Structure formats: structure tokens, C-alpha cells
Amino acid sequence: MMTLFAICFFTGLVLTVLLTFFGGDFFEFHGDAGGGHGHGHGGPSFFNLSSLLASLTAFGGIGYMLGELGMTNALVILLIAIGSGLVMGWLFFLFYVKVIYKHDNSMKESDFELSGQLGRLIVGINGHGIGEMVIVMQGTKRSISARSAEGESIPKGAKVVILHMDKGVATVSRFSDLA
């Protein structure tokens, strides 16, 4: 039994250190926020990697300590270790929600959706050729390649709207044509 506790403790500790230095909660179940594609960001789940590792580390550490302190009843040690692991995981989850996740401004797939985005041509489009446009996205100006949806020439400085993206090139139409 002591070997199980030691393995759980050191596995949790090593994975926690790796997670701290390399980041990423790649093992996280999200609740459905409704209406979105992919996983919804309705809030963090208790089953995130950080909370699970905190539970595993506490379970192993408390179980090992109780065994080394002379407790002989394996069932009592196991129950106390499980309870301690759940409590530690819950406390870490609360810390995660109140401190870390609250300030998480991770970008969502919808943040990259460019259809309907307004912009201005900085290089005119010649017929079926390709020009360049500038848009403001997340407070930053970005330039992307653009082509006319109708195959018409659109002069530099014209306001355009993105209809869709194809292989990194925006298909655009004059903004006045849609109004």
C-alpha cells in the first residue's frame, strides 16, 4: 500500500512541475455553454488537470505520511488519503476558478471568424487579381490578402467587407454594395 501512495505522490508532483513549466490544461472537460462549436467555455470543470494532479499528489502524500507515522489500519489510511485528496483538489479548483480562470482571456474560435469584418484596401484589387486589406482585430491592425467576389477592380482606400476566407485570402465586396 505504501508503494501505491509513493507512486501517486511522486507522479502527481512530477506532472505538476511539468505542467507548471510547460503549461497547458490539455486534459479538461468543459461544460456546454450552449450554441457554440467545439468545446464551450462556460467555465472550468473540477476535472481539469491541475485539480486532478493536486488530488493525486495530496492522496499519495497523506497516505504515505500516515503509513510512516505508524497507522496500521490500511482502510483508515486509504479513507483519510482519499478524503484529503478530494479536499485538496476542491481547494485547488476554488483557487483556479477565483484567481486563475477569472483572468483568463483565452481566444475562442469565434475570435478568428472574419466573415462580416469591415476593412479598408491598402493595395487595390485589379479585376480577378489579389490586393491587400487592413482590418482591426482584437485591438490590433492586421493585413490580409483580398480578392473581389465579383471579379471587379476595387481601388485602394475603398471600404470592403469580408464575405469568407479561402486558404488565407479574404473574398471581399465593396461595403457600399451591401448597404
PyMOL commands that set and color helices and strands:
alter all, ss='L'
color gray80, all
select helices_A, chain A and resi 2-22+49-68+74-103+109-112+175-178
alter helices_A, ss='H'
color red, helices_A
select strands_A, chain A and resi 118-123+130-137+140-148+159-166+169-174
alter strands_A, ss='S'
color yellow, strands_A
deselect
rebuild
show_as cartoon
